[in-house]
């Protein structure tokens, strides 16, 4: 078995999670809630969601069967199933593959929506026989 790990810094905006930790000044101010929320792709706050979409643009990567083991003012931890489109031969024709995973939300930020976690760190396990597709530079155009 191989354990793969990833961390994604997310910008907490009404649009959902995208790749940056910078919170614009237009969003920042004090929160009235001591417990942070997660921001969904629909721009809604959620505490201990049972599923969470990681790839908001196309929902090709998401967590389901999320079981939270802790949710505090500093971080939240859970076990889950990572569901990921293998995009073979294309993402439209790809197969969704499931992996056991753990995830941690951290680095709460104050925003106009309240206190939101800004980073997700996750790890998932693949079997030795799992082939993960790689894109070569020559095929990227």
N, C-alpha and C positions, 0 to 999 in steps of 0.2 A: 504494500500500500504506500502511496505517496501522499504527503500532506502539502497542499498548496496554500499560500497565504497572500492576501492582498489587503491594502489599505487604500481607502478613497477619501480624500478630503472633499467635502461637499459645501457648496455655497448654499446657505439657507435663504432661499427666496420663495416667493409665492409660486414660482414655476417648478419647484422641486429641486432635486439633487443634481448639481452639475459640478465639474471639476475645479474647485478653488476653495480656499479657506477664507478669502477676503470677504468681509461683510461690508457692503456699501454704507456710507454715512447716512443715507436716506432711510436705511432699515434699522440702524443701531439706536437703541436707547434702553433704559432699565426695564427689566421684566418684573411683573408683579407675581409671577409664579416661581416657587423655589424648585419645582420638579420640571426638568426639560421634557420636551416632546420630540418626536421624530416628525419630519415633514414628508408628506406623501407626494407623489407625482401630481396629484390633483390640487396641491397647494393647501391641504388640510393638515392640521396638527393631529398626531396620534400618539397615545401612550400605550405601550405594550401591544402593538398590532400583531395579529396572528399571521399576516403575510406582509411582504414589503417588496416593492419593485425597485430594483437597483438601476436598471437601464430604462429611464423614463421615456426616451424617444421611441423605443420600439417594444419594450417589455420582453426583450430576449434574454434577460437575466433577472431572476427574482428569487426571493425566499418564501417558502410556504411551510406550514406546520411549525411556526415559530413558537418556541416555549421559553419565556423569559425566566431566568434564574435570579436576576436582580435588576432593579431600576431605581437608581439613586440620583441625587443632584449632580453627580460628577460623571457617571457612566451607567450603561445598561448592558447586560450580558444575556445571551440566549443560545440555545441549540436550535437548529432548523434544517430544512432541506433546501439546498441551493439547486435551482432549476435553471439550466442554461441551454440556449439554442446552440447546437454544434455547427450551424451554418454550412452544412455539407449536403449537397453540392453548393447550395446558396442558402442564405438566411431564410428566404421565403419557402424553400423546400426542405429546410433543416429539421432535425429531430431534437426534441427537448430531452436532455439528459439530467438525471438527478444525482446529487452528491450529498452525503452527510456533511453538515457544516456547523461552525460556531461563529457567532458574530458579537462584536462589541461596538456600541455607540459611545462617543466621548466628545470632549471639548465643547461643552455647551456655550452658545453665544446668545446674547440678548439681541432681539430683533423686534420689529413692529408687531410681529405675530406672537411675541413672548419668547421664552427661553427655548432654544432649539439645539439639539445635538448637531455638530458640524462635521464629524468624522465617523466613518464606519470602517472597521477593521474586520475582515472575515478570513476564515480558513476552511478549506474543504478537502475531503479525502477522495482520491481516485484510486482504482485498482491498478496493479502493475500492467494489466492488459489494456488499459484505457489509452487510446491515442487521441491526443489533443492536437487539432489542426494548427499549422503554422502558415503564415502568409509570407512568401519570400518577397524581397524588395522588387524583383523583376515583375511580379504579378500585381503590384500596387501602381495604379496609374491615376 
